């Protein structure tokens, strides 16, 4: 699991009041899917959200 950014929970509370964290994550399974099925998008994603 990788945290790619944080959200402002007060902004999103109008959608749902039940947001428990401000972390936006991507899982290893999601990364593998992007690598396998959308390789150009993966390269773009790395440019925007460097994975550590």
C-alpha distance matrix in Angstrom:
0.0 3.8 6.8 9.4 12.3 14.1 16.7 20.1 20.1 23.9 24.0 21.8 23.7 26.4 24.3 23.2 23.8 21.1 18.1 16.6 14.2 14.5 10.8 9.9 6.4 5.8 4.4 6.0 8.9 9.4 9.6 11.9 13.9 14.5 15.5 17.8 19.3 19.2 19.5 21.2 18.7 15.9 18.3 18.9 15.2 14.9 18.1 16.9 13.3 13.4 10.3 10.7
3.8 0.0 3.8 6.1 9.2 11.6 14.6 18.1 18.8 22.5 22.4 20.7 22.9 25.7 23.8 23.1 23.8 21.5 18.1 16.9 13.9 13.2 9.4 8.3 5.3 5.3 6.3 7.8 11.0 10.4 9.6 12.8 14.7 14.3 15.2 18.2 19.5 18.7 18.5 19.7 17.1 14.4 16.2 16.4 12.7 12.2 15.0 13.6 9.9 10.0 7.3 8.1
6.8 3.8 0.0 3.8 5.8 7.8 11.0 14.5 15.4 19.0 19.0 17.7 20.0 22.8 21.3 20.8 21.2 19.3 15.7 14.6 11.2 9.8 6.1 5.7 4.4 6.6 8.9 11.3 14.0 12.7 12.3 15.8 17.2 16.3 17.8 20.8 21.7 20.4 20.5 21.0 18.1 15.9 17.4 16.8 13.1 13.0 15.0 12.9 9.3 10.3 8.8 9.7
9.4 6.1 3.8 0.0 3.8 7.3 10.2 13.8 15.4 18.8 18.1 17.1 19.9 22.3 20.9 21.0 21.9 20.5 16.8 16.5 13.1 10.8 7.6 5.8 5.6 7.0 10.2 12.3 14.8 12.6 11.8 15.6 16.6 14.9 16.5 19.8 20.2 18.4 18.4 18.4 15.3 13.6 14.8 13.7 10.1 10.3 11.9 9.3 6.0 8.1 7.9 10.0
12.3 9.2 5.8 3.8 0.0 3.8 6.8 10.3 12.3 15.5 14.9 14.4 17.2 19.6 18.7 19.0 19.6 18.7 14.9 14.9 11.4 8.3 6.2 5.4 7.4 9.8 13.3 15.8 18.1 15.7 15.3 19.1 19.8 18.0 19.9 23.2 23.2 21.2 21.5 21.0 17.8 16.6 17.6 15.8 12.5 13.1 13.8 10.5 8.2 10.7 11.3 13.0
14.1 11.6 7.8 7.3 3.8 0.0 3.8 6.9 8.8 12.0 12.0 11.7 14.2 16.9 16.5 16.5 16.6 16.0 12.2 12.2 8.7 5.1 4.7 5.7 8.9 12.1 15.4 18.4 20.4 18.2 18.4 22.1 22.6 21.1 23.3 26.3 26.2 24.3 24.9 24.5 21.1 20.1 21.3 19.3 16.1 16.9 17.4 14.0 11.9 14.3 14.8 16.0
16.7 14.6 11.0 10.2 6.8 3.8 0.0 3.8 5.8 8.7 8.2 8.0 10.8 13.3 13.1 13.5 13.8 13.8 10.3 11.3 8.6 5.0 6.6 7.1 10.8 14.0 17.3 20.6 22.1 19.6 20.3 24.0 24.0 22.5 25.1 27.9 27.3 25.4 26.5 25.8 22.3 21.9 23.2 20.8 17.8 19.2 19.6 15.9 14.5 17.3 18.0 19.6
20.1 18.1 14.5 13.8 10.3 6.9 3.8 0.0 3.8 5.5 5.6 6.9 8.9 11.4 12.3 12.7 12.4 13.3 10.3 11.6 9.6 6.6 9.5 10.6 14.4 17.7 20.9 24.3 25.7 23.3 24.1 27.8 27.6 26.1 28.8 31.6 30.9 28.9 30.1 29.3 25.7 25.5 26.7 24.2 21.3 22.7 22.7 19.0 17.9 20.7 21.6 22.9
20.1 18.8 15.4 15.4 12.3 8.8 5.8 3.8 0.0 3.8 5.4 5.2 5.9 9.2 10.0 9.6 8.8 9.6 6.9 8.6 7.7 6.0 9.6 11.0 14.6 18.0 20.8 24.5 25.6 23.4 24.7 28.3 28.0 27.0 29.8 32.3 31.6 30.0 31.5 31.0 27.3 27.1 28.7 26.4 23.3 24.9 25.4 21.7 20.2 23.0 23.3 24.6
23.9 22.5 19.0 18.8 15.5 12.0 8.7 5.5 3.8 0.0 3.8 5.5 5.1 7.6 9.8 9.9 8.8 11.0 9.4 11.4 11.2 9.7 13.3 14.7 18.3 21.6 24.5 28.2 29.2 26.8 28.2 31.7 31.3 30.1 33.1 35.5 34.6 32.9 34.4 33.7 30.0 30.1 31.6 29.0 26.2 27.9 28.0 24.2 23.1 26.1 26.7 28.0
24.0 22.4 19.0 18.1 14.9 12.0 8.2 5.6 5.4 3.8 0.0 3.8 5.6 6.5 8.4 9.9 10.2 12.5 10.7 13.4 12.9 10.9 13.9 14.3 18.0 20.9 24.1 27.6 28.4 25.7 27.0 30.6 29.8 28.3 31.4 33.8 32.6 30.7 32.4 31.4 27.7 28.2 29.7 26.8 24.3 26.3 26.2 22.4 21.8 25.1 26.0 27.8
21.8 20.7 17.7 17.1 14.4 11.7 8.0 6.9 5.2 5.5 3.8 0.0 3.8 5.3 5.4 6.7 7.9 9.6 7.9 11.2 11.1 9.8 12.4 12.4 15.8 18.6 21.5 25.2 25.7 23.0 24.8 28.2 27.2 26.1 29.4 31.5 30.2 28.6 30.6 30.0 26.2 26.6 28.5 25.9 23.2 25.4 25.8 22.1 21.2 24.5 25.0 26.9
23.7 22.9 20.0 19.9 17.2 14.2 10.8 8.9 5.9 5.1 5.6 3.8 0.0 3.8 5.3 4.9 4.7 7.4 7.1 10.3 11.4 11.1 14.2 14.9 18.1 21.1 23.7 27.4 27.8 25.5 27.5 30.8 29.8 29.1 32.4 34.4 33.2 31.9 33.9 33.5 29.7 30.0 32.0 29.5 26.6 28.8 29.4 25.7 24.5 27.6 27.8 29.5
26.4 25.7 22.8 22.3 19.6 16.9 13.3 11.4 9.2 7.6 6.5 5.3 3.8 0.0 3.8 5.6 6.8 10.0 10.4 13.9 15.0 14.4 17.3 17.4 20.7 23.3 25.9 29.7 29.7 27.2 29.3 32.4 31.1 30.2 33.7 35.5 33.9 32.5 34.8 34.2 30.5 31.2 33.2 30.5 27.9 30.4 30.8 27.1 26.3 29.7 30.2 32.1
24.3 23.8 21.3 20.9 18.7 16.5 13.1 12.3 10.0 9.8 8.4 5.4 5.3 3.8 0.0 3.8 6.9 9.1 9.3 13.1 14.3 14.0 16.3 15.7 18.6 20.8 23.3 27.0 26.7 24.2 26.5 29.5 27.9 27.3 30.9 32.5 30.8 29.7 32.2 31.8 28.0 28.8 31.1 28.6 25.9 28.6 29.3 25.7 24.9 28.3 28.5 30.7
23.2 23.1 20.8 21.0 19.0 16.5 13.5 12.7 9.6 9.9 9.9 6.7 4.9 5.6 3.8 0.0 3.8 5.4 6.7 10.3 12.3 13.0 15.4 15.4 18.0 20.5 22.6 26.4 26.1 24.0 26.6 29.5 28.2 28.0 31.4 33.0 31.6 30.8 33.2 33.2 29.4 29.8 32.3 30.1 27.1 29.5 30.6 27.0 25.7 28.8 28.6 30.4
23.8 23.8 21.2 21.9 19.6 16.6 13.8 12.4 8.8 8.8 10.2 7.9 4.7 6.8 6.9 3.8 0.0 3.8 5.9 8.8 11.3 12.5 15.4 16.3 19.0 22.0 23.9 27.7 27.9 26.1 28.5 31.4 30.5 30.4 33.6 35.4 34.3 33.5 35.7 35.7 31.9 31.9 34.3 32.2 29.1 31.1 32.2 28.6 27.0 29.9 29.5 30.9
21.1 21.5 19.3 20.5 18.7 16.0 13.8 13.3 9.6 11.0 12.5 9.6 7.4 10.0 9.1 5.4 3.8 0.0 3.8 6.0 9.2 11.3 13.7 14.7 16.9 19.8 21.3 25.0 25.1 23.7 26.3 29.0 28.3 28.5 31.7 33.3 32.6 32.0 34.2 34.6 30.9 30.5 33.1 31.3 28.0 29.9 31.3 27.9 25.9 28.5 27.7 29.0
18.1 18.1 15.7 16.8 14.9 12.2 10.3 10.3 6.9 9.4 10.7 7.9 7.1 10.4 9.3 6.7 5.9 3.8 0.0 3.8 5.8 7.6 10.0 11.2 13.6 16.7 18.5 22.3 22.8 21.2 23.4 26.4 26.0 25.9 28.9 30.8 30.2 29.5 31.3 31.7 28.0 27.4 29.8 28.1 24.7 26.4 27.7 24.4 22.3 24.9 24.2 25.4
16.6 16.9 14.6 16.5 14.9 12.2 11.3 11.6 8.6 11.4 13.4 11.2 10.3 13.9 13.1 10.3 8.8 6.0 3.8 0.0 3.8 7.1 9.1 11.2 13.1 16.4 17.9 21.5 22.4 21.3 23.3 26.3 26.3 26.4 29.2 31.2 31.0 30.4 32.0 32.5 29.0 27.9 30.3 28.9 25.3 26.5 28.1 24.9 22.4 24.4 23.4 24.1
14.2 13.9 11.2 13.1 11.4 8.7 8.6 9.6 7.7 11.2 12.9 11.1 11.4 15.0 14.3 12.3 11.3 9.2 5.8 3.8 0.0 3.8 5.5 8.3 10.4 14.0 15.9 19.4 20.8 19.6 21.0 24.2 24.6 24.4 26.9 29.2 29.3 28.3 29.6 30.0 26.5 25.3 27.3 25.9 22.3 23.2 24.7 21.6 19.0 20.9 20.0 20.6
14.5 13.2 9.8 10.8 8.3 5.1 5.0 6.6 6.0 9.7 10.9 9.8 11.1 14.4 14.0 13.0 12.5 11.3 7.6 7.1 3.8 0.0 3.8 6.6 9.7 13.4 15.9 19.4 21.0 19.3 20.3 23.8 24.1 23.3 25.8 28.4 28.3 27.0 28.0 28.0 24.5 23.5 25.2 23.4 20.0 21.0 22.0 18.7 16.4 18.6 18.3 19.2
10.8 9.4 6.1 7.6 6.2 4.7 6.6 9.5 9.6 13.3 13.9 12.4 14.2 17.3 16.3 15.4 15.4 13.7 10.0 9.1 5.5 3.8 0.0 3.8 6.2 9.9 12.4 15.7 17.7 16.0 16.8 20.3 20.9 20.2 22.4 25.1 25.3 24.0 24.9 25.1 21.7 20.3 22.1 20.7 17.1 17.8 19.3 16.3 13.5 15.5 14.7 15.7
9.9 8.3 5.7 5.8 5.4 5.7 7.1 10.6 11.0 14.7 14.3 12.4 14.9 17.4 15.7 15.4 16.3 14.7 11.2 11.2 8.3 6.6 3.8 0.0 3.8 7.1 10.3 13.7 15.2 13.0 13.9 17.5 17.7 16.7 19.2 21.9 21.8 20.5 21.5 21.7 18.2 17.1 19.1 17.7 14.1 15.3 16.9 13.9 11.3 13.8 13.2 15.0
6.4 5.3 4.4 5.6 7.4 8.9 10.8 14.4 14.6 18.3 18.0 15.8 18.1 20.7 18.6 18.0 19.0 16.9 13.6 13.1 10.4 9.7 6.2 3.8 0.0 3.8 6.6 9.9 11.7 9.9 10.7 14.2 14.8 14.3 16.5 19.1 19.4 18.5 19.4 20.2 16.9 15.2 17.6 16.8 13.0 13.9 16.3 14.0 10.8 12.7 11.1 12.9
5.8 5.3 6.6 7.0 9.8 12.1 14.0 17.7 18.0 21.6 20.9 18.6 21.1 23.3 20.8 20.5 22.0 19.8 16.7 16.4 14.0 13.4 9.9 7.1 3.8 0.0 3.8 6.8 8.3 6.3 7.0 10.4 11.1 10.7 12.9 15.3 15.9 15.2 16.0 17.3 14.2 12.2 15.0 14.8 11.1 12.1 15.0 13.3 10.3 11.9 9.9 12.2
4.4 6.3 8.9 10.2 13.3 15.4 17.3 20.9 20.8 24.5 24.1 21.5 23.7 25.9 23.3 22.6 23.9 21.3 18.5 17.9 15.9 15.9 12.4 10.3 6.6 3.8 0.0 3.8 5.3 5.1 6.3 8.7 9.9 10.8 12.4 14.3 15.5 15.6 16.4 18.4 15.8 13.4 16.4 16.9 13.4 14.0 17.4 16.3 13.2 13.9 11.2 12.8
6.0 7.8 11.3 12.3 15.8 18.4 20.6 24.3 24.5 28.2 27.6 25.2 27.4 29.7 27.0 26.4 27.7 25.0 22.3 21.5 19.4 19.4 15.7 13.7 9.9 6.8 3.8 0.0 3.8 5.4 5.0 6.1 8.6 9.8 10.4 12.1 14.1 14.7 14.8 17.4 15.4 12.5 15.3 16.7 13.6 13.6 17.3 17.0 14.0 13.9 10.7 12.0
8.9 11.0 14.0 14.8 18.1 20.4 22.1 25.7 25.6 29.2 28.4 25.7 27.8 29.7 26.7 26.1 27.9 25.1 22.8 22.4 20.8 21.0 17.7 15.2 11.7 8.3 5.3 3.8 0.0 3.8 5.4 5.1 6.2 8.7 9.9 10.5 12.1 13.4 14.4 17.2 15.3 13.0 16.3 17.7 14.9 15.6 19.2 18.9 16.3 16.7 13.9 15.7
9.4 10.4 12.7 12.6 15.7 18.2 19.6 23.3 23.4 26.8 25.7 23.0 25.5 27.2 24.2 24.0 26.1 23.7 21.2 21.3 19.6 19.3 16.0 13.0 9.9 6.3 5.1 5.4 3.8 0.0 3.8 5.4 5.1 6.3 8.7 10.0 10.5 11.0 12.5 14.8 12.3 10.5 14.1 14.8 11.9 13.3 16.7 16.0 13.9 15.0 12.8 15.4
9.6 9.6 12.3 11.8 15.3 18.4 20.3 24.1 24.7 28.2 27.0 24.8 27.5 29.3 26.5 26.6 28.5 26.3 23.4 23.3 21.0 20.3 16.8 13.9 10.7 7.0 6.3 5.0 5.4 3.8 0.0 3.8 5.4 5.1 6.1 8.6 10.0 9.9 10.2 12.5 10.5 7.7 11.0 12.3 9.6 10.3 13.9 13.9 11.7 12.1 9.9 12.6
11.9 12.8 15.8 15.6 19.1 22.1 24.0 27.8 28.3 31.7 30.6 28.2 30.8 32.4 29.5 29.5 31.4 29.0 26.4 26.3 24.2 23.8 20.3 17.5 14.2 10.4 8.7 6.1 5.1 5.4 3.8 0.0 3.8 5.5 5.1 6.1 8.5 9.6 9.8 13.0 11.9 9.3 12.4 14.5 12.5 12.9 16.5 17.1 15.2 15.1 12.8 15.0
13.9 14.7 17.2 16.6 19.8 22.6 24.0 27.6 28.0 31.3 29.8 27.2 29.8 31.1 27.9 28.2 30.5 28.3 26.0 26.3 24.6 24.1 20.9 17.7 14.8 11.1 9.9 8.6 6.2 5.1 5.4 3.8 0.0 3.8 5.5 5.2 5.9 7.6 9.2 12.2 10.8 9.4 13.0 14.4 12.7 14.1 17.4 17.6 16.2 17.0 15.2 17.9
14.5 14.3 16.3 14.9 18.0 21.1 22.5 26.1 27.0 30.1 28.3 26.1 29.1 30.2 27.3 28.0 30.4 28.5 25.9 26.4 24.4 23.3 20.2 16.7 14.3 10.7 10.8 9.8 8.7 6.3 5.1 5.5 3.8 0.0 3.8 5.5 5.4 4.9 6.4 8.8 7.0 5.8 9.5 10.7 9.2 11.0 14.0 14.3 13.5 14.5 13.4 16.6
15.5 15.2 17.8 16.5 19.9 23.3 25.1 28.8 29.8 33.1 31.4 29.4 32.4 33.7 30.9 31.4 33.6 31.7 28.9 29.2 26.9 25.8 22.4 19.2 16.5 12.9 12.4 10.4 9.9 8.7 6.1 5.1 5.5 3.8 0.0 3.8 5.9 5.7 4.8 8.2 7.9 5.6 8.4 10.9 10.1 10.7 13.8 15.1 14.3 14.3 13.0 15.8
17.8 18.2 20.8 19.8 23.2 26.3 27.9 31.6 32.3 35.5 33.8 31.5 34.4 35.5 32.5 33.0 35.4 33.3 30.8 31.2 29.2 28.4 25.1 21.9 19.1 15.3 14.3 12.1 10.5 10.0 8.6 6.1 5.2 5.5 3.8 0.0 3.8 6.0 6.2 10.0 10.3 9.0 11.7 14.1 13.6 14.5 17.4 18.7 17.9 18.1 16.6 19.3
19.3 19.5 21.7 20.2 23.2 26.2 27.3 30.9 31.6 34.6 32.6 30.2 33.2 33.9 30.8 31.6 34.3 32.6 30.2 31.0 29.3 28.3 25.3 21.8 19.4 15.9 15.5 14.1 12.1 10.5 10.0 8.5 5.9 5.4 5.9 3.8 0.0 3.8 6.2 9.1 9.0 9.1 12.1 13.6 13.4 15.2 17.8 18.6 18.4 19.2 18.3 21.4
19.2 18.7 20.4 18.4 21.2 24.3 25.4 28.9 30.0 32.9 30.7 28.6 31.9 32.5 29.7 30.8 33.5 32.0 29.5 30.4 28.3 27.0 24.0 20.5 18.5 15.2 15.6 14.7 13.4 11.0 9.9 9.6 7.6 4.9 5.7 6.0 3.8 0.0 3.8 5.6 5.3 6.3 9.0 10.1 10.4 12.5 14.6 15.4 15.7 16.8 16.6 20.0
19.5 18.5 20.5 18.4 21.5 24.9 26.5 30.1 31.5 34.4 32.4 30.6 33.9 34.8 32.2 33.2 35.7 34.2 31.3 32.0 29.6 28.0 24.9 21.5 19.4 16.0 16.4 14.8 14.4 12.5 10.2 9.8 9.2 6.4 4.8 6.2 6.2 3.8 0.0 3.8 5.4 5.0 6.5 8.8 9.7 10.8 12.8 14.5 14.9 15.3 15.1 18.3
21.2 19.7 21.0 18.4 21.0 24.5 25.8 29.3 31.0 33.7 31.4 30.0 33.5 34.2 31.8 33.2 35.7 34.6 31.7 32.5 30.0 28.0 25.1 21.7 20.2 17.3 18.4 17.4 17.2 14.8 12.5 13.0 12.2 8.8 8.2 10.0 9.1 5.6 3.8 0.0 3.8 5.4 5.3 6.4 8.6 10.1 11.0 12.8 14.2 14.9 15.7 19.1
18.7 17.1 18.1 15.3 17.8 21.1 22.3 25.7 27.3 30.0 27.7 26.2 29.7 30.5 28.0 29.4 31.9 30.9 28.0 29.0 26.5 24.5 21.7 18.2 16.9 14.2 15.8 15.4 15.3 12.3 10.5 11.9 10.8 7.0 7.9 10.3 9.0 5.3 5.4 3.8 0.0 3.8 5.4 5.0 6.0 8.6 9.8 10.5 11.7 13.2 14.0 17.6
15.9 14.4 15.9 13.6 16.6 20.1 21.9 25.5 27.1 30.1 28.2 26.6 30.0 31.2 28.8 29.8 31.9 30.5 27.4 27.9 25.3 23.5 20.3 17.1 15.2 12.2 13.4 12.5 13.0 10.5 7.7 9.3 9.4 5.8 5.6 9.0 9.1 6.3 5.0 5.4 3.8 0.0 3.8 5.4 4.9 6.2 8.7 9.9 10.0 10.6 10.8 14.3
18.3 16.2 17.4 14.8 17.6 21.3 23.2 26.7 28.7 31.6 29.7 28.5 32.0 33.2 31.1 32.3 34.3 33.1 29.8 30.3 27.3 25.2 22.1 19.1 17.6 15.0 16.4 15.3 16.3 14.1 11.0 12.4 13.0 9.5 8.4 11.7 12.1 9.0 6.5 5.3 5.4 3.8 0.0 3.8 5.4 5.2 6.5 8.9 9.9 9.9 11.0 14.3
18.9 16.4 16.8 13.7 15.8 19.3 20.8 24.2 26.4 29.0 26.8 25.9 29.5 30.5 28.6 30.1 32.2 31.3 28.1 28.9 25.9 23.4 20.7 17.7 16.8 14.8 16.9 16.7 17.7 14.8 12.3 14.5 14.4 10.7 10.9 14.1 13.6 10.1 8.8 6.4 5.0 5.4 3.8 0.0 3.8 5.4 5.1 6.5 8.6 9.8 11.8 15.3
15.2 12.7 13.1 10.1 12.5 16.1 17.8 21.3 23.3 26.2 24.3 23.2 26.6 27.9 25.9 27.1 29.1 28.0 24.7 25.3 22.3 20.0 17.1 14.1 13.0 11.1 13.4 13.6 14.9 11.9 9.6 12.5 12.7 9.2 10.1 13.6 13.4 10.4 9.7 8.6 6.0 4.9 5.4 3.8 0.0 3.8 5.4 5.2 5.7 7.6 9.0 12.8
14.9 12.2 13.0 10.3 13.1 16.9 19.2 22.7 24.9 27.9 26.3 25.4 28.8 30.4 28.6 29.5 31.1 29.9 26.4 26.5 23.2 21.0 17.8 15.3 13.9 12.1 14.0 13.6 15.6 13.3 10.3 12.9 14.1 11.0 10.7 14.5 15.2 12.5 10.8 10.1 8.6 6.2 5.2 5.4 3.8 0.0 3.8 5.4 5.1 4.8 6.5 9.9
18.1 15.0 15.0 11.9 13.8 17.4 19.6 22.7 25.4 28.0 26.2 25.8 29.4 30.8 29.3 30.6 32.2 31.3 27.7 28.1 24.7 22.0 19.3 16.9 16.3 15.0 17.4 17.3 19.2 16.7 13.9 16.5 17.4 14.0 13.8 17.4 17.8 14.6 12.8 11.0 9.8 8.7 6.5 5.1 5.4 3.8 0.0 3.8 5.9 6.1 9.2 12.2
16.9 13.6 12.9 9.3 10.5 14.0 15.9 19.0 21.7 24.2 22.4 22.1 25.7 27.1 25.7 27.0 28.6 27.9 24.4 24.9 21.6 18.7 16.3 13.9 14.0 13.3 16.3 17.0 18.9 16.0 13.9 17.1 17.6 14.3 15.1 18.7 18.6 15.4 14.5 12.8 10.5 9.9 8.9 6.5 5.2 5.4 3.8 0.0 3.8 6.3 9.5 12.6
13.3 9.9 9.3 6.0 8.2 11.9 14.5 17.9 20.2 23.1 21.8 21.2 24.5 26.3 24.9 25.7 27.0 25.9 22.3 22.4 19.0 16.4 13.5 11.3 10.8 10.3 13.2 14.0 16.3 13.9 11.7 15.2 16.2 13.5 14.3 17.9 18.4 15.7 14.9 14.2 11.7 10.0 9.9 8.6 5.7 5.1 5.9 3.8 0.0 3.8 6.2 9.4
13.4 10.0 10.3 8.1 10.7 14.3 17.3 20.7 23.0 26.1 25.1 24.5 27.6 29.7 28.3 28.8 29.9 28.5 24.9 24.4 20.9 18.6 15.5 13.8 12.7 11.9 13.9 13.9 16.7 15.0 12.1 15.1 17.0 14.5 14.3 18.1 19.2 16.8 15.3 14.9 13.2 10.6 9.9 9.8 7.6 4.8 6.1 6.3 3.8 0.0 3.8 6.4
10.3 7.3 8.8 7.9 11.3 14.8 18.0 21.6 23.3 26.7 26.0 25.0 27.8 30.2 28.5 28.6 29.5 27.7 24.2 23.4 20.0 18.3 14.7 13.2 11.1 9.9 11.2 10.7 13.9 12.8 9.9 12.8 15.2 13.4 13.0 16.6 18.3 16.6 15.1 15.7 14.0 10.8 11.0 11.8 9.0 6.5 9.2 9.5 6.2 3.8 0.0 3.8
10.7 8.1 9.7 10.0 13.0 16.0 19.6 22.9 24.6 28.0 27.8 26.9 29.5 32.1 30.7 30.4 30.9 29.0 25.4 24.1 20.6 19.2 15.7 15.0 12.9 12.2 12.8 12.0 15.7 15.4 12.6 15.0 17.9 16.6 15.8 19.3 21.4 20.0 18.3 19.1 17.6 14.3 14.3 15.3 12.8 9.9 12.2 12.6 9.4 6.4 3.8 0.0
